[in-house]
Amino acid sequence: MKDLARKRYSVRKYETKPVKEDKLEKILESSRVAPDFTGLVGGRTLNFQLE
């Protein structure tokens, strides 16, 4: 667990290239099944794509 904690970082610079659709779907699905800080699952998300 310590190794995992040491590898964490906060992103300070973002890239402007778009995220591939399959990766985005995996990220969104993970967010749908992950519990929030109270332990509840199934919160709402807003997803925007700028063109």
mmCIF entry with sequence, helices, sheets and N, C-alpha, C, O atoms, coordinates in Angstrom:
data_MODEL
# 
_entry.id   MODEL 
# 
_entity.id                         1 
_entity.type                       polymer 
_entity.pdbx_number_of_molecules   1 
# 
_entity_poly.entity_id                      1 
_entity_poly.type                           'polypeptide(L)' 
_entity_poly.nstd_linkage                   no 
_entity_poly.nstd_monomer                   no 
_entity_poly.pdbx_seq_one_letter_code       MKDLARKRYSVRKYETKPVKEDKLEKILESSRVAPDFTGLVGGRTLNFQLE 
_entity_poly.pdbx_seq_one_letter_code_can   MKDLARKRYSVRKYETKPVKEDKLEKILESSRVAPDFTGLVGGRTLNFQLE 
_entity_poly.pdbx_strand_id                 A 
# 
loop_
_entity_poly_seq.entity_id 
_entity_poly_seq.num 
_entity_poly_seq.mon_id 
_entity_poly_seq.hetero 
1 1  MET n 
1 2  LYS n 
1 3  ASP n 
1 4  LEU n 
1 5  ALA n 
1 6  ARG n 
1 7  LYS n 
1 8  ARG n 
1 9  TYR n 
1 10 SER n 
1 11 VAL n 
1 12 ARG n 
1 13 LYS n 
1 14 TYR n 
1 15 GLU n 
1 16 THR n 
1 17 LYS n 
1 18 PRO n 
1 19 VAL n 
1 20 LYS n 
1 21 GLU n 
1 22 ASP n 
1 23 LYS n 
1 24 LEU n 
1 25 GLU n 
1 26 LYS n 
1 27 ILE n 
1 28 LEU n 
1 29 GLU n 
1 30 SER n 
1 31 SER n 
1 32 ARG n 
1 33 VAL n 
1 34 ALA n 
1 35 PRO n 
1 36 ASP n 
1 37 PHE n 
1 38 THR n 
1 39 GLY n 
1 40 LEU n 
1 41 VAL n 
1 42 GLY n 
1 43 GLY n 
1 44 ARG n 
1 45 THR n 
1 46 LEU n 
1 47 ASN n 
1 48 PHE n 
1 49 GLN n 
1 50 LEU n 
1 51 GLU n 
# 
_struct_asym.id          A 
_struct_asym.entity_id   1 
# 
loop_
_struct_conf.conf_type_id 
_struct_conf.id 
_struct_conf.pdbx_PDB_helix_id 
_struct_conf.beg_label_comp_id 
_struct_conf.beg_label_asym_id 
_struct_conf.beg_label_seq_id 
_struct_conf.pdbx_beg_PDB_ins_code 
_struct_conf.end_label_comp_id 
_struct_conf.end_label_asym_id 
_struct_conf.end_label_seq_id 
_struct_conf.pdbx_end_PDB_ins_code 
_struct_conf.beg_auth_comp_id 
_struct_conf.beg_auth_asym_id 
_struct_conf.beg_auth_seq_id 
_struct_conf.end_auth_comp_id 
_struct_conf.end_auth_asym_id 
_struct_conf.end_auth_seq_id 
_struct_conf.pdbx_PDB_helix_class 
_struct_conf.details 
_struct_conf.pdbx_PDB_helix_length 
HELX_P HELX_P1 AA1 LYS A 2  ? LYS A 7  ? LYS A 2  LYS A 7  1 ? 6  
HELX_P HELX_P2 AA2 GLU A 21 ? VAL A 33 ? GLU A 21 VAL A 33 1 ? 13 
# 
_struct_conf_type.id          HELX_P 
_struct_conf_type.criteria    ? 
_struct_conf_type.reference   ? 
# 
loop_
_atom_site.group_PDB 
_atom_site.id 
_atom_site.type_symbol 
_atom_site.label_atom_id 
_atom_site.label_alt_id 
_atom_site.label_comp_id 
_atom_site.label_asym_id 
_atom_site.label_entity_id 
_atom_site.label_seq_id 
_atom_site.pdbx_PDB_ins_code 
_atom_site.Cartn_x 
_atom_site.Cartn_y 
_atom_site.Cartn_z 
_atom_site.occupancy 
_atom_site.B_iso_or_equiv 
_atom_site.pdbx_formal_charge 
_atom_site.auth_seq_id 
_atom_site.auth_comp_id 
_atom_site.auth_asym_id 
_atom_site.auth_atom_id 
_atom_site.pdbx_PDB_model_num 
ATOM 1   N N  . MET A 1 1  ? 0.821   -1.183 0.000   1.00 0.00 ? 1  MET A N  1 
ATOM 2   C CA . MET A 1 1  ? 0.000   0.000  0.000   1.00 0.00 ? 1  MET A CA 1 
ATOM 3   C C  . MET A 1 1  ? 0.875   1.259  0.000   1.00 0.00 ? 1  MET A C  1 
ATOM 4   O O  . MET A 1 1  ? 0.521   2.264  -0.618  1.00 0.00 ? 1  MET A O  1 
ATOM 5   N N  . LYS A 1 2  ? 2.006   1.201  0.689   1.00 0.00 ? 2  LYS A N  1 
ATOM 6   C CA . LYS A 1 2  ? 2.902   2.356  0.715   1.00 0.00 ? 2  LYS A CA 1 
ATOM 7   C C  . LYS A 1 2  ? 3.417   2.688  -0.676  1.00 0.00 ? 2  LYS A C  1 
ATOM 8   O O  . LYS A 1 2  ? 3.526   3.858  -1.044  1.00 0.00 ? 2  LYS A O  1 
ATOM 9   N N  . ASP A 1 3  ? 3.736   1.648  -1.451  1.00 0.00 ? 3  ASP A N  1 
ATOM 10  C CA . ASP A 1 3  ? 4.227   1.884  -2.817  1.00 0.00 ? 3  ASP A CA 1 
ATOM 11  C C  . ASP A 1 3  ? 3.176   2.597  -3.658  1.00 0.00 ? 3  ASP A C  1 
ATOM 12  O O  . ASP A 1 3  ? 3.496   3.503  -4.427  1.00 0.00 ? 3  ASP A O  1 
ATOM 13  N N  . LEU A 1 4  ? 1.932   2.187  -3.510  1.00 0.00 ? 4  LEU A N  1 
ATOM 14  C CA . LEU A 1 4  ? 0.853   2.823  -4.246  1.00 0.00 ? 4  LEU A CA 1 
ATOM 15  C C  . LEU A 1 4  ? 0.700   4.284  -3.835  1.00 0.00 ? 4  LEU A C  1 
ATOM 16  O O  . LEU A 1 4  ? 0.518   5.155  -4.687  1.00 0.00 ? 4  LEU A O  1 
ATOM 17  N N  . ALA A 1 5  ? 0.773   4.551  -2.547  1.00 0.00 ? 5  ALA A N  1 
ATOM 18  C CA . ALA A 1 5  ? 0.651   5.928  -2.052  1.00 0.00 ? 5  ALA A CA 1 
ATOM 19  C C  . ALA A 1 5  ? 1.797   6.799  -2.544  1.00 0.00 ? 5  ALA A C  1 
ATOM 20  O O  . ALA A 1 5  ? 1.602   7.983  -2.819  1.00 0.00 ? 5  ALA A O  1 
ATOM 21  N N  . ARG A 1 6  ? 2.973   6.234  -2.657  1.00 0.00 ? 6  ARG A N  1 
ATOM 22  C CA . ARG A 1 6  ? 4.134   7.012  -3.120  1.00 0.00 ? 6  ARG A CA 1 
ATOM 23  C C  . ARG A 1 6  ? 4.043   7.345  -4.605  1.00 0.00 ? 6  ARG A C  1 
ATOM 24  O O  . ARG A 1 6  ? 4.605   8.349  -5.045  1.00 0.00 ? 6  ARG A O  1 
ATOM 25  N N  . LYS A 1 7  ? 3.344   6.519  -5.385  1.00 0.00 ? 7  LYS A N  1 
ATOM 26  C CA . LYS A 1 7  ? 3.235   6.743  -6.823  1.00 0.00 ? 7  LYS A CA 1 
ATOM 27  C C  . LYS A 1 7  ? 2.135   7.737  -7.181  1.00 0.00 ? 7  LYS A C  1 
ATOM 28  O O  . LYS A 1 7  ? 2.053   8.173  -8.330  1.00 0.00 ? 7  LYS A O  1 
ATOM 29  N N  . ARG A 1 8  ? 1.297   8.100  -6.232  1.00 0.00 ? 8  ARG A N  1 
ATOM 30  C CA . ARG A 1 8  ? 0.214   9.046  -6.499  1.00 0.00 ? 8  ARG A CA 1 
ATOM 31  C C  . ARG A 1 8  ? 0.772   10.431 -6.792  1.00 0.00 ? 8  ARG A C  1 
ATOM 32  O O  . ARG A 1 8  ? 1.824   10.817 -6.282  1.00 0.00 ? 8  ARG A O  1 
ATOM 33  N N  . TYR A 1 9  ? 0.052   11.164 -7.619  1.00 0.00 ? 9  TYR A N  1 
ATOM 34  C CA . TYR A 1 9  ? 0.442   12.545 -7.899  1.00 0.00 ? 9  TYR A CA 1 
ATOM 35  C C  . TYR A 1 9  ? -0.777  13.334 -8.343  1.00 0.00 ? 9  TYR A C  1 
ATOM 36  O O  . TYR A 1 9  ? -1.778  12.758 -8.769  1.00 0.00 ? 9  TYR A O  1 
ATOM 37  N N  . SER A 1 10 ? -0.692  14.605 -8.246  1.00 0.00 ? 10 SER A N  1 
ATOM 38  C CA . SER A 1 10 ? -1.768  15.494 -8.663  1.00 0.00 ? 10 SER A CA 1 
ATOM 39  C C  . SER A 1 10 ? -1.373  16.136 -9.986  1.00 0.00 ? 10 SER A C  1 
ATOM 40  O O  . SER A 1 10 ? -0.322  16.769 -10.091 1.00 0.00 ? 10 SER A O  1 
ATOM 41  N N  . VAL A 1 11 ? -2.222  15.970 -10.992 1.00 0.00 ? 11 VAL A N  1 
ATOM 42  C CA . VAL A 1 11 ? -1.935  16.509 -12.322 1.00 0.00 ? 11 VAL A CA 1 
ATOM 43  C C  . VAL A 1 11 ? -2.055  18.031 -12.277 1.00 0.00 ? 11 VAL A C  1 
ATOM 44  O O  . VAL A 1 11 ? -3.073  18.565 -11.837 1.00 0.00 ? 11 VAL A O  1 
ATOM 45  N N  . ARG A 1 12 ? -1.029  18.715 -12.726 1.00 0.00 ? 12 ARG A N  1 
ATOM 46  C CA . ARG A 1 12 ? -1.023  20.183 -12.731 1.00 0.00 ? 12 ARG A CA 1 
ATOM 47  C C  . ARG A 1 12 ? -1.063  20.760 -14.136 1.00 0.00 ? 12 ARG A C  1 
ATOM 48  O O  . ARG A 1 12 ? -1.346  21.943 -14.323 1.00 0.00 ? 12 ARG A O  1 
ATOM 49  N N  . LYS A 1 13 ? -0.777  19.918 -15.120 1.00 0.00 ? 13 LYS A N  1 
ATOM 50  C CA . LYS A 1 13 ? -0.768  20.383 -16.501 1.00 0.00 ? 13 LYS A CA 1 
ATOM 51  C C  . LYS A 1 13 ? -1.540  19.376 -17.352 1.00 0.00 ? 13 LYS A C  1 
ATOM 52  O O  . LYS A 1 13 ? -1.246  18.180 -17.337 1.00 0.00 ? 13 LYS A O  1 
ATOM 53  N N  . TYR A 1 14 ? -2.508  19.864 -18.076 1.00 0.00 ? 14 TYR A N  1 
ATOM 54  C CA . TYR A 1 14 ? -3.345  18.998 -18.890 1.00 0.00 ? 14 TYR A CA 1 
ATOM 55  C C  . TYR A 1 14 ? -3.003  19.151 -20.359 1.00 0.00 ? 14 TYR A C  1 
ATOM 56  O O  . TYR A 1 14 ? -2.593  20.221 -20.809 1.00 0.00 ? 14 TYR A O  1 
ATOM 57  N N  . GLU A 1 15 ? -3.175  18.072 -21.095 1.00 0.00 ? 15 GLU A N  1 
ATOM 58  C CA . GLU A 1 15 ? -2.952  18.105 -22.538 1.00 0.00 ? 15 GLU A CA 1 
ATOM 59  C C  . GLU A 1 15 ? -4.264  18.460 -23.233 1.00 0.00 ? 15 GLU A C  1 
ATOM 60  O O  . GLU A 1 15 ? -5.346  18.201 -22.705 1.00 0.00 ? 15 GLU A O  1 
ATOM 61  N N  . THR A 1 16 ? -4.159  19.043 -24.399 1.00 0.00 ? 16 THR A N  1 
ATOM 62  C CA . THR A 1 16 ? -5.356  19.447 -25.137 1.00 0.00 ? 16 THR A CA 1 
ATOM 63  C C  . THR A 1 16 ? -5.838  18.387 -26.120 1.00 0.00 ? 16 THR A C  1 
ATOM 64  O O  . THR A 1 16 ? -6.874  18.570 -26.758 1.00 0.00 ? 16 THR A O  1 
ATOM 65  N N  . LYS A 1 17 ? -5.113  17.289 -26.252 1.00 0.00 ? 17 LYS A N  1 
ATOM 66  C CA . LYS A 1 17 ? -5.552  16.258 -27.194 1.00 0.00 ? 17 LYS A CA 1 
ATOM 67  C C  . LYS A 1 17 ? -6.747  15.492 -26.609 1.00 0.00 ? 17 LYS A C  1 
ATOM 68  O O  . LYS A 1 17 ? -6.827  15.295 -25.397 1.00 0.00 ? 17 LYS A O  1 
ATOM 69  N N  . PRO A 1 18 ? -7.668  15.065 -27.472 1.00 0.00 ? 18 PRO A N  1 
ATOM 70  C CA . PRO A 1 18 ? -8.873  14.385 -26.986 1.00 0.00 ? 18 PRO A CA 1 
ATOM 71  C C  . PRO A 1 18 ? -8.565  12.993 -26.432 1.00 0.00 ? 18 PRO A C  1 
ATOM 72  O O  . PRO A 1 18 ? -7.591  12.350 -26.824 1.00 0.00 ? 18 PRO A O  1 
ATOM 73  N N  . VAL A 1 19 ? -9.416  12.549 -25.516 1.00 0.00 ? 19 VAL A N  1 
ATOM 74  C CA . VAL A 1 19 ? -9.300  11.210 -24.950 1.00 0.00 ? 19 VAL A CA 1 
ATOM 75  C C  . VAL A 1 19 ? -10.002 10.244 -25.895 1.00 0.00 ? 19 VAL A C  1 
ATOM 76  O O  . VAL A 1 19 ? -11.096 10.531 -26.381 1.00 0.00 ? 19 VAL A O  1 
ATOM 77  N N  . LYS A 1 20 ? -9.376  9.101  -26.154 1.00 0.00 ? 20 LYS A N  1 
ATOM 78  C CA . LYS A 1 20 ? -9.981  8.111  -27.048 1.00 0.00 ? 20 LYS A CA 1 
ATOM 79  C C  . LYS A 1 20 ? -11.291 7.616  -26.441 1.00 0.00 ? 20 LYS A C  1 
ATOM 80  O O  . LYS A 1 20 ? -11.420 7.473  -25.225 1.00 0.00 ? 20 LYS A O  1 
ATOM 81  N N  . GLU A 1 21 ? -12.251 7.362  -27.317 1.00 0.00 ? 21 GLU A N  1 
ATOM 82  C CA . GLU A 1 21 ? -13.605 6.981  -26.896 1.00 0.00 ? 21 GLU A CA 1 
ATOM 83  C C  . GLU A 1 21 ? -13.618 5.752  -25.996 1.00 0.00 ? 21 GLU A C  1 
ATOM 84  O O  . GLU A 1 21 ? -14.341 5.734  -25.000 1.00 0.00 ? 21 GLU A O  1 
ATOM 85  N N  . ASP A 1 22 ? -12.829 4.718  -26.324 1.00 0.00 ? 22 ASP A N  1 
ATOM 86  C CA . ASP A 1 22 ? -12.830 3.506  -25.504 1.00 0.00 ? 22 ASP A CA 1 
ATOM 87  C C  . ASP A 1 22 ? -12.271 3.766  -24.107 1.00 0.00 ? 22 ASP A C  1 
ATOM 88  O O  . ASP A 1 22 ? -12.768 3.201  -23.132 1.00 0.00 ? 22 ASP A O  1 
ATOM 89  N N  . LYS A 1 23 ? -11.250 4.607  -23.994 1.00 0.00 ? 23 LYS A N  1 
ATOM 90  C CA . LYS A 1 23 ? -10.707 4.960  -22.683 1.00 0.00 ? 23 LYS A CA 1 
ATOM 91  C C  . LYS A 1 23 ? -11.710 5.771  -21.869 1.00 0.00 ? 23 LYS A C  1 
ATOM 92  O O  . LYS A 1 23 ? -11.864 5.563  -20.666 1.00 0.00 ? 23 LYS A O  1 
ATOM 93  N N  . LEU A 1 24 ? -12.383 6.691  -22.538 1.00 0.00 ? 24 LEU A N  1 
ATOM 94  C CA . LEU A 1 24 ? -13.380 7.510  -21.864 1.00 0.00 ? 24 LEU A CA 1 
ATOM 95  C C  . LEU A 1 24 ? -14.514 6.643  -21.319 1.00 0.00 ? 24 LEU A C  1 
ATOM 96  O O  . LEU A 1 24 ? -14.972 6.859  -20.197 1.00 0.00 ? 24 LEU A O  1 
ATOM 97  N N  . GLU A 1 25 ? -14.962 5.683  -22.089 1.00 0.00 ? 25 GLU A N  1 
ATOM 98  C CA . GLU A 1 25 ? -16.025 4.778  -21.635 1.00 0.00 ? 25 GLU A CA 1 
ATOM 99  C C  . GLU A 1 25 ? -15.587 3.982  -20.405 1.00 0.00 ? 25 GLU A C  1 
ATOM 100 O O  . GLU A 1 25 ? -16.378 3.793  -19.481 1.00 0.00 ? 25 GLU A O  1 
ATOM 101 N N  . LYS A 1 26 ? -14.338 3.515  -20.383 1.00 0.00 ? 26 LYS A N  1 
ATOM 102 C CA . LYS A 1 26 ? -13.828 2.773  -19.223 1.00 0.00 ? 26 LYS A CA 1 
ATOM 103 C C  . LYS A 1 26 ? -13.779 3.660  -17.980 1.00 0.00 ? 26 LYS A C  1 
ATOM 104 O O  . LYS A 1 26 ? -14.130 3.222  -16.884 1.00 0.00 ? 26 LYS A O  1 
ATOM 105 N N  . ILE A 1 27 ? -13.350 4.888  -18.154 1.00 0.00 ? 27 ILE A N  1 
ATOM 106 C CA . ILE A 1 27 ? -13.276 5.828  -17.029 1.00 0.00 ? 27 ILE A CA 1 
ATOM 107 C C  . ILE A 1 27 ? -14.669 6.115  -16.490 1.00 0.00 ? 27 ILE A C  1 
ATOM 108 O O  . ILE A 1 27 ? -14.884 6.100  -15.278 1.00 0.00 ? 27 ILE A O  1 
ATOM 109 N N  . LEU A 1 28 ? -15.616 6.377  -17.386 1.00 0.00 ? 28 LEU A N  1 
ATOM 110 C CA . LEU A 1 28 ? -16.975 6.686  -16.962 1.00 0.00 ? 28 LEU A CA 1 
ATOM 111 C C  . LEU A 1 28 ? -17.642 5.486  -16.301 1.00 0.00 ? 28 LEU A C  1 
ATOM 112 O O  . LEU A 1 28 ? -18.361 5.650  -15.316 1.00 0.00 ? 28 LEU A O  1 
ATOM 113 N N  . GLU A 1 29 ? -17.418 4.290  -16.823 1.00 0.00 ? 29 GLU A N  1 
ATOM 114 C CA . GLU A 1 29 ? -17.989 3.091  -16.210 1.00 0.00 ? 29 GLU A CA 1 
ATOM 115 C C  . GLU A 1 29 ? -17.410 2.871  -14.812 1.00 0.00 ? 29 GLU A C  1 
ATOM 116 O O  . GLU A 1 29 ? -18.130 2.480  -13.893 1.00 0.00 ? 29 GLU A O  1 
ATOM 117 N N  . SER A 1 30 ? -16.126 3.121  -14.654 1.00 0.00 ? 30 SER A N  1 
ATOM 118 C CA . SER A 1 30 ? -15.505 2.999  -13.329 1.00 0.00 ? 30 SER A CA 1 
ATOM 119 C C  . SER A 1 30 ? -16.111 3.984  -12.350 1.00 0.00 ? 30 SER A C  1 
ATOM 120 O O  . SER A 1 30 ? -16.319 3.654  -11.182 1.00 0.00 ? 30 SER A O  1 
ATOM 121 N N  . SER A 1 31 ? -16.396 5.185  -12.811 1.00 0.00 ? 31 SER A N  1 
ATOM 122 C CA . SER A 1 31 ? -16.996 6.189  -11.925 1.00 0.00 ? 31 SER A CA 1 
ATOM 123 C C  . SER A 1 31 ? -18.427 5.823  -11.551 1.00 0.00 ? 31 SER A C  1 
ATOM 124 O O  . SER A 1 31 ? -18.894 6.184  -10.471 1.00 0.00 ? 31 SER A O  1 
ATOM 125 N N  . ARG A 1 32 ? -19.127 5.112  -12.428 1.00 0.00 ? 32 ARG A N  1 
ATOM 126 C CA . ARG A 1 32 ? -20.509 4.716  -12.138 1.00 0.00 ? 32 ARG A CA 1 
ATOM 127 C C  . ARG A 1 32 ? -20.584 3.627  -11.075 1.00 0.00 ? 32 ARG A C  1 
ATOM 128 O O  . ARG A 1 32 ? -21.550 3.587  -10.312 1.00 0.00 ? 32 ARG A O  1 
ATOM 129 N N  . VAL A 1 33 ? -19.603 2.755  -11.005 1.00 0.00 ? 33 VAL A N  1 
ATOM 130 C CA . VAL A 1 33 ? -19.656 1.630  -10.061 1.00 0.00 ? 33 VAL A CA 1 
ATOM 131 C C  . VAL A 1 33 ? -18.841 1.878  -8.796  1.00 0.00 ? 33 VAL A C  1 
ATOM 132 O O  . VAL A 1 33 ? -18.901 1.079  -7.862  1.00 0.00 ? 33 VAL A O  1 
ATOM 133 N N  . ALA A 1 34 ? -18.090 2.957  -8.749  1.00 0.00 ? 34 ALA A N  1 
ATOM 134 C CA . ALA A 1 34 ? -17.270 3.259  -7.577  1.00 0.00 ? 34 ALA A CA 1 
ATOM 135 C C  . ALA A 1 34 ? -18.107 3.968  -6.508  1.00 0.00 ? 34 ALA A C  1 
ATOM 136 O O  . ALA A 1 34 ? -18.922 4.830  -6.837  1.00 0.00 ? 34 ALA A O  1 
ATOM 137 N N  . PRO A 1 35 ? -17.917 3.617  -5.242  1.00 0.00 ? 35 PRO A N  1 
ATOM 138 C CA . PRO A 1 35 ? -18.653 4.307  -4.180  1.00 0.00 ? 35 PRO A CA 1 
ATOM 139 C C  . PRO A 1 35 ? -18.115 5.707  -3.950  1.00 0.00 ? 35 PRO A C  1 
ATOM 140 O O  . PRO A 1 35 ? -16.946 5.989  -4.214  1.00 0.00 ? 35 PRO A O  1 
ATOM 141 N N  . ASP A 1 36 ? -18.985 6.586  -3.454  1.00 0.00 ? 36 ASP A N  1 
ATOM 142 C CA . ASP A 1 36 ? -18.536 7.928  -3.090  1.00 0.00 ? 36 ASP A CA 1 
ATOM 143 C C  . ASP A 1 36 ? -18.031 7.926  -1.645  1.00 0.00 ? 36 ASP A C  1 
ATOM 144 O O  . ASP A 1 36 ? -17.870 6.859  -1.053  1.00 0.00 ? 36 ASP A O  1 
ATOM 145 N N  . PHE A 1 37 ? -17.783 9.091  -1.078  1.00 0.00 ? 37 PHE A N  1 
ATOM 146 C CA . PHE A 1 37 ? -17.194 9.155  0.256   1.00 0.00 ? 37 PHE A CA 1 
ATOM 147 C C  . PHE A 1 37 ? -18.135 8.642  1.345   1.00 0.00 ? 37 PHE A C  1 
ATOM 148 O O  . PHE A 1 37 ? -17.683 8.357  2.454   1.00 0.00 ? 37 PHE A O  1 
ATOM 149 N N  . THR A 1 38 ? -19.433 8.516  1.056   1.00 0.00 ? 38 THR A N  1 
ATOM 150 C CA . THR A 1 38 ? -20.380 7.981  2.042   1.00 0.00 ? 38 THR A CA 1 
ATOM 151 C C  . THR A 1 38 ? -20.620 6.490  1.859   1.00 0.00 ? 38 THR A C  1 
ATOM 152 O O  . THR A 1 38 ? -21.324 5.871  2.656   1.00 0.00 ? 38 THR A O  1 
ATOM 153 N N  . GLY A 1 39 ? -20.035 5.908  0.808   1.00 0.00 ? 39 GLY A N  1 
ATOM 154 C CA . GLY A 1 39 ? -20.198 4.488  0.548   1.00 0.00 ? 39 GLY A CA 1 
ATOM 155 C C  . GLY A 1 39 ? -21.326 4.159  -0.422  1.00 0.00 ? 39 GLY A C  1 
ATOM 156 O O  . GLY A 1 39 ? -21.592 2.987  -0.687  1.00 0.00 ? 39 GLY A O  1 
ATOM 157 N N  . LEU A 1 40 ? -21.986 5.177  -0.951  1.00 0.00 ? 40 LEU A N  1 
ATOM 158 C CA . LEU A 1 40 ? -23.067 4.959  -1.900  1.00 0.00 ? 40 LEU A CA 1 
ATOM 159 C C  . LEU A 1 40 ? -22.540 4.838  -3.328  1.00 0.00 ? 40 LEU A C  1 
ATOM 160 O O  . LEU A 1 40 ? -21.530 5.445  -3.684  1.00 0.00 ? 40 LEU A O  1 
ATOM 161 N N  . VAL A 1 41 ? -23.236 4.050  -4.131  1.00 0.00 ? 41 VAL A N  1 
ATOM 162 C CA . VAL A 1 41 ? -22.860 3.841  -5.531  1.00 0.00 ? 41 VAL A CA 1 
ATOM 163 C C  . VAL A 1 41 ? -23.986 4.374  -6.408  1.00 0.00 ? 41 VAL A C  1 
ATOM 164 O O  . VAL A 1 41 ? -25.155 4.317  -6.027  1.00 0.00 ? 41 VAL A O  1 
ATOM 165 N N  . GLY A 1 42 ? -23.636 4.890  -7.579  1.00 0.00 ? 42 GLY A N  1 
ATOM 166 C CA . GLY A 1 42 ? -24.659 5.286  -8.532  1.00 0.00 ? 42 GLY A CA 1 
ATOM 167 C C  . GLY A 1 42 ? -24.952 6.768  -8.559  1.00 0.00 ? 42 GLY A C  1 
ATOM 168 O O  . GLY A 1 42 ? -26.088 7.169  -8.812  1.00 0.00 ? 42 GLY A O  1 
ATOM 169 N N  . GLY A 1 43 ? -23.973 7.572  -8.310  1.00 0.00 ? 43 GLY A N  1 
ATOM 170 C CA . GLY A 1 43 ? -24.160 9.017  -8.381  1.00 0.00 ? 43 GLY A CA 1 
ATOM 171 C C  . GLY A 1 43 ? -24.289 9.489  -9.808  1.00 0.00 ? 43 GLY A C  1 
ATOM 172 O O  . GLY A 1 43 ? -24.209 8.691  -10.741 1.00 0.00 ? 43 GLY A O  1 
ATOM 173 N N  . ARG A 1 44 ? -24.485 10.762 -9.981  1.00 0.00 ? 44 ARG A N  1 
ATOM 174 C CA . ARG A 1 44 ? -24.630 11.351 -11.309 1.00 0.00 ? 44 ARG A CA 1 
ATOM 175 C C  . ARG A 1 44 ? -23.311 11.961 -11.756 1.00 0.00 ? 44 ARG A C  1 
ATOM 176 O O  . ARG A 1 44 ? -22.517 12.435 -10.944 1.00 0.00 ? 44 ARG A O  1 
ATOM 177 N N  . THR A 1 45 ? -23.097 11.938 -13.055 1.00 0.00 ? 45 THR A N  1 
ATOM 178 C CA . THR A 1 45 ? -21.931 12.610 -13.633 1.00 0.00 ? 45 THR A CA 1 
ATOM 179 C C  . THR A 1 45 ? -22.400 13.435 -14.831 1.00 0.00 ? 45 THR A C  1 
ATOM 180 O O  . THR A 1 45 ? -23.355 13.079 -15.521 1.00 0.00 ? 45 THR A O  1 
ATOM 181 N N  . LEU A 1 46 ? -21.711 14.526 -15.050 1.00 0.00 ? 46 LEU A N  1 
ATOM 182 C CA . LEU A 1 46 ? -21.922 15.339 -16.245 1.00 0.00 ? 46 LEU A CA 1 
ATOM 183 C C  . LEU A 1 46 ? -20.686 15.197 -17.112 1.00 0.00 ? 46 LEU A C  1 
ATOM 184 O O  . LEU A 1 46 ? -19.562 15.341 -16.631 1.00 0.00 ? 46 LEU A O  1 
ATOM 185 N N  . ASN A 1 47 ? -20.890 14.918 -18.369 1.00 0.00 ? 47 ASN A N  1 
ATOM 186 C CA . ASN A 1 47 ? -19.775 14.721 -19.286 1.00 0.00 ? 47 ASN A CA 1 
ATOM 187 C C  . ASN A 1 47 ? -19.904 15.698 -20.443 1.00 0.00 ? 47 ASN A C  1 
ATOM 188 O O  . ASN A 1 47 ? -20.942 15.757 -21.102 1.00 0.00 ? 47 ASN A O  1 
ATOM 189 N N  . PHE A 1 48 ? -18.859 16.455 -20.685 1.00 0.00 ? 48 PHE A N  1 
ATOM 190 C CA . PHE A 1 48 ? -18.855 17.439 -21.762 1.00 0.00 ? 48 PHE A CA 1 
ATOM 191 C C  . PHE A 1 48 ? -17.734 17.132 -22.730 1.00 0.00 ? 48 PHE A C  1 
ATOM 192 O O  . PHE A 1 48 ? -16.644 16.726 -22.326 1.00 0.00 ? 48 PHE A O  1 
ATOM 193 N N  . GLN A 1 49 ? -18.001 17.327 -23.993 1.00 0.00 ? 49 GLN A N  1 
ATOM 194 C CA . GLN A 1 49 ? -16.974 17.216 -25.011 1.00 0.00 ? 49 GLN A CA 1 
ATOM 195 C C  . GLN A 1 49 ? -17.006 18.494 -25.831 1.00 0.00 ? 49 GLN A C  1 
ATOM 196 O O  . GLN A 1 49 ? -18.029 18.845 -26.418 1.00 0.00 ? 49 GLN A O  1 
ATOM 197 N N  . LEU A 1 50 ? -15.878 19.182 -25.863 1.00 0.00 ? 50 LEU A N  1 
ATOM 198 C CA . LEU A 1 50 ? -15.769 20.400 -26.658 1.00 0.00 ? 50 LEU A CA 1 
ATOM 199 C C  . LEU A 1 50 ? -15.238 20.029 -28.026 1.00 0.00 ? 50 LEU A C  1 
ATOM 200 O O  . LEU A 1 50 ? -14.337 19.200 -28.155 1.00 0.00 ? 50 LEU A O  1 
ATOM 201 N N  . GLU A 1 51 ? -15.795 20.644 -29.031 1.00 0.00 ? 51 GLU A N  1 
ATOM 202 C CA . GLU A 1 51 ? -15.329 20.353 -30.386 1.00 0.00 ? 51 GLU A CA 1 
ATOM 203 C C  . GLU A 1 51 ? -14.616 21.532 -30.966 1.00 0.00 ? 51 GLU A C  1 
ATOM 204 O O  . GLU A 1 51 ? -14.151 21.473 -32.105 1.00 0.00 ? 51 GLU A O  1 
# 
